[in-house]
Amino acid sequence: MLLRRTATLLAALFVVFVLIAPSDLDKFTFEAFLRVPLEALVGVLVLVLVPDRFRKPLALAGGVALGLFTVVKIMDIGFDMVLYRPFDLVLDWPLLVPAVDFVDVTFGRAASVLAVLAAVALVAGIVALASISVLRLSSVAAGRRPAAIRAVALAVVGCVSLAVPGVPVYSDAAATSVVDHARRVQAGLHDQEAFAAEASVDAFRGQPGLLSALQGKDVVITFVESYGKTALDLPEVSAKLAQGNDRLKAAGYTAKSAFLTSPTAGGGSWMAQATLLSGLWIDNQQRYRNLVASDRLTLPRAFREASWRSVGVVPGITQAWPEGDFFHYNKVYAAQDLGYTGPRFGYATTPDQFTLESFQRNERAKAQGPLMAAIPMVSSHAPWSPTPDSVAWDKLGDGSIYRTMPSSNDPPESIFGRDPAAVRADYGHSISYSLESVVSYLERYGDENLVFVFLGDHQPAQMVTGEGASRDVPITVVAKDPAVLAKVGAWKWDDGIRPGGTAPVSKMSDFRDQFLSTFSAPRP
């Protein structure tokens, strides 16, 4: 008897917890669970009122549905922690492939297989547990129909009589979540058509005179990983930007800065990079796949067609990368092509300073004509610790100098097991290192014919930004040639490499058209 009652109690607690639990870990408070789940009351009524021959199949179906709902809620929590949004049942499944690939590359094939098997076992276990729980509660309630109906009635009366404005005593969170997901599913099913319509319009396709105002210039677009607006509020980053601004002025540079709204947050760097380079809003993997299968005019392709040598320096790529053909790079430098023999620092395969030095050594130092490069740097990728030290440029060599520094290959998710204050401090330090690499590169290798653009790809995880942060990231254009900055001046961006609080904000997908319009010959 005691065992049965304990099983019933545990089943009830499990069902109530799943129905009430928020999809945001920040809202997991004691008060959040002091509510009556309306979905449970409806479920009890349905199961005690239906004929006995339908009760068990209905309870089993409900249990399976509850189990799948639990899995989706876990995915919602994970996505909210990292990407600031719920899991999309239509568009987010392809994101699981890069996650498995990351485990494969970082920890080996055996680890990735075990991770997949563990995930499948977890899903099956949750669905089984939910089904057993609902079947158990259904059996108990059906055996005590009058008592179950009275309990539901008392719960409803209690919810009504105890209701106080601003102090909820009941919860419909599960039903609300199901409705929200249904709406996202509907939107996701139509997203491919919407994207096709957006991609069909390209005012610059086939236009003569593209980028004519930059003839003879080397143009470098550098993405600083996780460099979001939040970073500007950190004392170490703010000081680094102020110092870097003074140093660049002393070296003869002028800079203009603003903000771009990224299509993603917390992760998904490739989508932000594709958004900036293509001029299309890429906020899910389906859009990314459709983009790279298209014939869209990207900035690298525009430069290549205008007689620049176009290169991609992508230290985060450790496997085959067919997307390089879509961007129309003359040459792609993946991690293994940079000549680095040092250790990994967290996620980063190559320190940012070494990445820039390798680009300089392999391309700019040998260039026979104008060069365009897109360089996504990775040192400021989570988990943001450890961060390499800056090194004298002539001491970088093959990177073996980094072996004297503390290093690791901790995965990005390791930040969730650490003190948030320490994570924020490490984040600020890694961004400062990346900014130092950019400023120092410009001081050492910059000249009158270099136009350097650096920007963030997305904001960091919510552990750093806090809840409700924007998706805005800083962007800066640096050059010595006054003619270049005069054209950028029409954008009304702020002076210097740190945009102010009232600096212009535009969508990241608008940058391609703005850049091409500014630096191309007027349309005939």
N, C-alpha and C positions, 0 to 999 in steps of 0.2 A: 504493500500500500504506500509506504513512504517513498519507495523508488518511483512508483507511478506518479505520485504528486510532484516529486522533484522534477521528473521529466516534463510534466505538464507546465510547471512553473518556468523551467528553462525555455521551453518552446514559446511560451507567451512572452517572456522577456526578449527573446530573439526577434520575434515578429514585431513587437512594439518598437524595439530599438531600430530596426531597419526602416520602419515606416516614419519614425520621428527624426532620425539622425539627419542633420544638415549635410548638404553637399559641399560645405566649406569648413575645413578644419578650424578656422578662426572662430567659427560660431558654435563649436562644441563646448557648451557651457552647461552647468548643472541645471540652470533654469530652462534651457532649451528642451530638456527631457521631461519637464513637469507639465506635460500636456497629454490630452486624450486623442489618439489617432482616429479620426473619423472613418478612415478606410477600414480599420479593424472592426468598428461597430457594424458597418455595412456588411463586411465579410461574415461576421458571426450570424447576422440575421439571415443572410442568403443561405448559409450552410445549414441552419436549423430549420428553415422553412421549406427547402426543396424536398421532394420525395427521397426516401432512403436510397433507392436504386441509382439516383443521380449524384448523391452527396459525395461518395468517395471519388468518382472520376472528376467531379467539379473541384473538390479539395486538392486533388493531385495537380490539376491544371493550374489552380491558384497558387499552389506551392512552387511549381516550376516558374510561373510568372514572377512570383516574389523573389525567387532565387536569381533570375535574370535581371530583375530590377536592382537587386543588391549588387550584382556585378557592375551594372551600368553606374550605380551610385559610387562605387569604388573608383571607377574610371573617371567620373566627374570630379571626385576629390583630387585625384592625381593630376588631371588636366588643369584644375583650378590652381593647384599649388605651383605648377610650372608655367602654364600658358595663359592663366587668368581667365579661363572660360571652361564651360562644361564640355564633355565628350560629345562629338557629333556622330550619331549612329550611321550616317551615310558617308560622310567625307573623311573621317579620321582613321578608318581601318588601315589605309595604306601607311600611316605613320608608324604602325607597329613593325613594319619591315625595317626601316632605318634603326629602330631600337634594337632589334635582333642583330642587325649588322654591326652595331656599335659593340654589343657584347662579344660577338664573334671576333672582331678586330682587336678588342682590348684584352679579352680573357681567353680566347681560343674557341674552336668549334665545339669542343665538348661542353664548355660552359654555356654556349648559346643553345645547344640542344637541351641541356638540363633546364635552362631557363624557360624554354618553350614547354617542355613537359611539366614543369612545376606550375606554369600558368594554366595549362589545360586541367591539371589535377585540382588546382584551386577553384576554378570555375565549376568543375563537376562536383566538388565537395560542397560548395556554397549552394548549388541548385539542389543537391541531395538533402542537405541540412534543412533548407527552407521547405522542401516538400514533406519531409518527415514531421517538421514542426506543425505545418498546417494540417496534415492528416491527423496528428495527435490532438490538436485543439478542436478539430471538427468532430472527432469521435467523442470527446468529452462533452462538448456543447450539445451534440445531438442526444446524448444520454441524459441530459438534464435540460430539456427544451424550455420548460417554464422558467426555470432559474436563469437560464441564459438570456431569455427575452426580457425578464425583469431587470437583469443587470445592464443590458443595453439601454433600456428605458431610463433607469436611474442615471446612467452616465450622460445621456442626452439632457435630462433635466438639470443635472449638475453643471454641465457646460453652459446651459442657458442662464441659470440662476447665478452662477459665479462669474459670469462674463463681466469684465471691467475694461473700459476703453484703454488701449495701450498695454494691457496685460492678458495675452491670449491664454486660454485654458484648454483649447483644443488645437489640433493640427490637421491640416489638409496638405501637408508638404508633399506626400507621395503622389497624390492626384495632380497637384500643380506641376510636379516634376515630369510626370507622364505627358501632360498636355504640352509643356514646354518642349519636350523632346519630339513630340509629334509635329509641332510647328517647325522645328529645325529639320526634321526628316522631309517635310513637304518642301521647305526652301532648298534643301540639299539636292532633292530630286530634280529641281528646276535650275540648279546652279550651272550645269553644263551648258544649257541653252543661253543663259544670261551671259556667261563668259564668252561664248562663241560670238554673241552680238557685240560685246565690247571689243573683242580682238579683231573683228572685221573692219574696224575703223582705224586707219593709220594715215594721218595727214602727211607723214614724212616719207612714206614708202615711195621710192623712185624719184624723190625731189633732188634736183641738181644743186650743187654748191653747199652740200652739207659740211659743216664744221670748217668752212673756209676761213673764218676769223681766228682759227687756232693753227693755221699752217705753220709748220716748223716747230711746234711745241710738243714736248713730251707731256702726256696727260696721265696722271695716276689717280685711280679711285680706290681708296683703301677703306675697308669696313673694319671698324674696331668692335670686336665681339662684345656684346652686352653693354655697350656704351650708351646708356639711356639718360634721359633728363634727370633721373634720380641721382646720377653720379655727380651732377653739378652742385648738389647740396652737401656733398661730403667734403670736409675741410682739406683733406690731402689732395683730392682731385682739383678743388677750387684753387689751391695754392699752386699746383702743378700747371694749371691753365694760365694763371696770372704770370708765373715765371716763364712759361713757354711763350706767351705773347710778347713779353719784353725781349726775349732772346731772338725771336723771329723778326721783330722790328729792328733790332740791332744788326741783323743779318741782311736787312734790306727788303724784307717781305711785307706785304699787306694782306690782311685776311678779312673775310666777311663770313658771318655765321647766322644760322637760323635753326628752326626745328622742322623735322619731317615726322609725320605720323606713320609708324610702321604697321604693316598688316598683321604682325604677330608680336608676342611678348613672352619672355621667359625662355624661348627656344624657337626652333624653326628658322634658323639663320638663312638657309638656302632660299626660303620663300621671300624673305625681305630683300635679299640680294637680287633675286629674279625680278622682283617688283621694281626696284630702282633701275635696273638695266633694261627692262622691257617696256616700262611705262604702263603696265597692266597690274591690277590689284590681285596679288597672289596670296590668298589667305588660307588655302587648304591644299592638300596634296593632289587632289583631282585637278585643280586649276594648274598646278605646277606641271603635272604630267601632260596635260593638254597643251600647255605653253611650249614645252621642250619638243613636242611632236609637231609644232607649227612652223611657219616660215616668218615669224615676227622679226621686225627690224629692231635689234637690240643696240645699245650704245657700242659694245665692242664690234659688232658687225658694221655699224655706221662708220666707225673710225677705219676699219679695214677697207671698206669700199671707197673711202676717201684717201686711200694710199698710206695709211698708218700701218705699222706692224702692231698687231693686236695680240696681247698675251694674257693668260690667266695664271696667277700664282696662288695656288690653293693648297696650303699646307694641311688643311683638314681632310683632304681626299687621300685615302689610303688604298682604294680599290679602283677598278675600272670606272671611268667617269664619262659616259657617252654624251652627257650634256655639253661637254666642251665643243662638240661639233655644232650644236644648236647656237651657241654664243658666237661661233665663227672666229675663234681664236686661231692665230697662226701657230701658237705653241702654248701648251698647258704644262705648268710645273706643279705636279702633285708632290706629296710629302717626300717620296723616295727620290725625287728629281732635284732636290735642293742641296744635296751634298752634306746633309747634317748627320753627324755621327755621335752627337751627345744624347743625354737621357731625355725622357718625357717629363714635363712639369704639369702634373694633373692630366687633364684632357689633351693639352697642347702637344702636338707632335714636334713642333719647332718653335723656339722663342721668336717673338715678333721682330726683334732687332736682327736676328740671323736671317729671317725671311726677307726683310728689306735688303740686307747686305747681299743675299744670294741673288735677288732680283737685279740689284745694281751690277753685280759681278757678271751675271750670265746674259743680261740684256742691255742695260743702259750704257755700260762701259764698252759694249761692242756694236752699238746701234749705228747703222749707216743712214738712217733717216728718222723721221718722227715715230715715236713709240707711244702706244696706249696700253695701260695695264690695269687690270682689276685684281685687287689683292685682299681677300678676306683673312685678316689676322686672327690668331686663336689663343694667344696667351691669356686674355681676359675671359676665357670661357670658364664656366663653373667646372670644378669646385673652387677656383680662385686661390688655391694654395697647393703647393708652394709656387711662388713667383720667382723667376730668375732675376739675377742682378744685371744691371746694364754693364756692358763691357766696352773697352776701347775698340773702336771699329777695326783698327789694324791688328787686333789680337783675336778676332773671331775665328779665323782659320776654318777648320772643318767642324767646329762646334765642340771639340773635345774639351775646351776650357770649361764648359758647363758641367763637366763631371765632378768638379770640385764643389758644386753647389747642391744643397738638399733638393731632392727630386722625388717624384712619385708618379704613379699612373692611376690615382684614385678616380673613380667614375664621377660624373657630375652629380648624381643623386646622393653622394656622400655628404653634401651640405646639410641634408635634412636630419642628420644625426649629431649636429654640432650646435654650439651656442649661437643664436642669431646675431648677437653683437659681434662675435668673433668673425662670423661669415661676412657681415657688412664691412668690417675693417679689412678683411682679406680682399673683398671685392674692390674697395677703394684703392688698395695698394696695387692690385693687378691692372686696373684702369690707368693709374698713374704711370705704371711701367710702360703700358702700350702707348700712352701719349708721349712719354719721354722718348720712346723709340722713333715716333713720327717726327718730333721736333728735332731730335738729334740728327736724323737722316737728312732733313731739310737743311740743317746747318752745314753738314759735311758735303752733301752731294747736290744741293740745289743750285740752280743757275737761272739766268734770265729766260730760258726756254722751258722751264718746268712749271706746270700747273698741277697743283696737288689738291685733291679733294679727299677729306676724311670724315667719316660719319659713323654713327652707331647703327647696328642692324636691328636691335630691339632692346627693350628694357630687360633688366635681370629678373630673377625669380621674385615672387612676392615676399619671400623672407627678407629681401633687401629693400624692396620698394614700399612694402606695406600695402594694405588693401585699398583699392580704389585709385591706384596710380594710372596716369595717362599712358598712352603708347608712344609718346613723342621721344625722338632721339635727336641729339645735336648733329648738325652738318656744317662743315667749314670748307671754304675755298681759299687756298693760299697761293700767291704768285708774286713775282717781282715786277713783271711787266705791267705798267700802269694801264695800258690799253685793255688788258684782260680784266683788271679790277674795275675799270670804268664801265664795262659791259655788265659785270655782276652788280654794280651799283644800282642798276635799274631794278633789281629785285628787292631793294629796300631792306637788305639784311643788316644786322648789327655789325659794327666794326669789331675786329679782334677774333680770337679763336674760341671765345666763350659767349654764346648767345645769352642775352638778358631775358628776364621774365616776360617781357612784352615783344620779344623777337617774333617775326612772322612764322606762322605754322602752316604747312601745306601737306597734302598726302604724298607719301613716298612715290606713288605711281605717277605723280605730276612732274617729277624731276626730269625724266628723259625729255619730255616735250619742251620744258622750260630751257634746258641746256641746249637742245638742238635749235630752238628758235633763236636763242641769244647768240650763238656762235656760228650760225649758218647764213649764207647769202639770202636776202629777201626773196620770197617767191616771185616769179615773173608774173 
